[in-house]
């Protein structure tokens, strides 16, 4: 059986390690997320981590609380704190027995815990790749994490209603020959594996 909590913990830790290398001059670098610089991606990930941590308690939240806030003076520390919060929340006793309310997704829920944690996991894997591409370094996603992300990425509907400008993902693209598992994941979710700034 897949341990989605452990997979997610490892993906968050890997992304936190990558974020720890970010310097102030990197914040305005473009990312594969259309229209987003590194700072925008960090703002998104920080609010997502805190939002999912709250959802893991079973609490409901409103859409405005999921809107990103501008980064403070120490974005790396902000990200680390948000990463720690979501990992701790998902590790809490009984979390898999709870329902998650996620106002950004479909009708807001409730979603089964394993499914909701899977949403966070796939988002973290893909954004690790986004940040790595922006920074010009190899993605910090181990092969087994990418393999575990493949079936989750395949479940994201690829229709004009659910994909496109202003939505979480763009329409899927071809991953190209000899694509790795991670290449296939990001291609399914609308990124070209060969993206460069």
C-alpha angles and dihedrals in degrees: 000000000000114000098215092178092058093043090052093046090054093047092050091047091049092050092046089054089052093046089051088068094057116115126199090256090059096060095086096046114121119250132202087258099097111249094004127115122198090270092056091050092050091049089051094048094047094053091043092053092050092043094052090045089056092045090053089065089060092249122140121232136188126242095251090064089061094058112110121249125214115272118261128223095289110040093170091057090044091054092045091052092049091047091051091049095053095043091051092046093052091047093056118119113268096011093133089058093058131088119234123220111207112176094193095059123076109298094348096259149210091238126184109258096242091052093048093048087050089056089055092045095053091046091052094048093050095045091049086059091046092053093045091052091049092049094044094239133117115276113262094226118119117223095249091053090052091048091050090050094054099079091043092052089049090058094059105103112246102206134121088253093058103029134055144062112352093015129104094258140019124228114292120265134201111275094213131232121319090015116177121228089260091050089053092049095052092042091053087054096050105269125122109232088217094056116143129177 
